[in-house]
């Protein structure tokens, strides 16, 4: 590898890092709203999924068979693409 190709590769990496750095947004983790404060002040976990009760099991939130098939199929396709391209 010549010095010229090393400099071109270094410049390309620097440009890519700068472009990726410009995409990111600032995170405002300290920001709180009244909804967050209301949730923090609640007592108990009776309506939570952590309670372990089967009564609150909402089947509408579970993925359908088609969604599970698409998810598994996309993993297979990603493997094939990475393996053969």
N, C-alpha and C positions, 0 to 999 in steps of 0.2 A: 504494500500500500504506500503510495507516494504521499508526500507532504501536501500536495494540492488536493488530493482526494480526502485526506484527513480534515483539512480545513473546510472543504465543502460539506462533509458530513457533520462536523461540529456546528457550522452555521445553520444547517438544516435542523439539527436538534434544538439549537437555541431559538430559532423561529417557531418551531412546534411548541416548545415550552412556554414561550411568550403568548402564543395564540391560546393555548389551553388555560393559562393563567388569567387571560382577559375574559374568559367565559364565566368563571365562577362568580357567584353572588355572595354578598356578605350574609352571615347568619346572625340573626338577632335572637339568641337563646334567652336573654334576660327579659325579653318583652313578655308581659303577662296581660291577660284580659280578665274581665269580670267572670267569664265562663270558667277559666282556669281556677280562679279563686273559689268559685262555687263548687267545683268538683273536688278541690282539695279539702274543703270543709265538711264534706259528707262523711257520715259515720257508717261503718259496716260494708260488707261486700255481698250482700244478699242478691243484688241484681247484676253481679259481675259474673263473667265466665269462670273466674277463679273459684267460685263457690262450689263447683262440681256437681250442681244439681242438674238432673236431666230434664227438669220442667222447663227451663229457659232455653232449651235447644231449638234454635231457629234454623230449619232446613233451607230456607230461602237464601241463606248466606253461604251454604255449602256449594262447591262447584258441581256442575252437572257432568254427566258422562261424556258429553261432547267436549266440554272445557278440559276435562282431565285427559281426554285423547289428544286434543290439540297440544296440551302442555307436554305430554310424553313424546308426541311426534316431533315437536320442535326441538327437544333434546336430541332425538335421533338424527334429525336433519343437521343440527349444529355439529354433531360428532362426524357425520359424513363429510360435511363441508371442510372441517378442520383436517380431517384425515386425508382427503383426496385433492385438495386444492393447494 
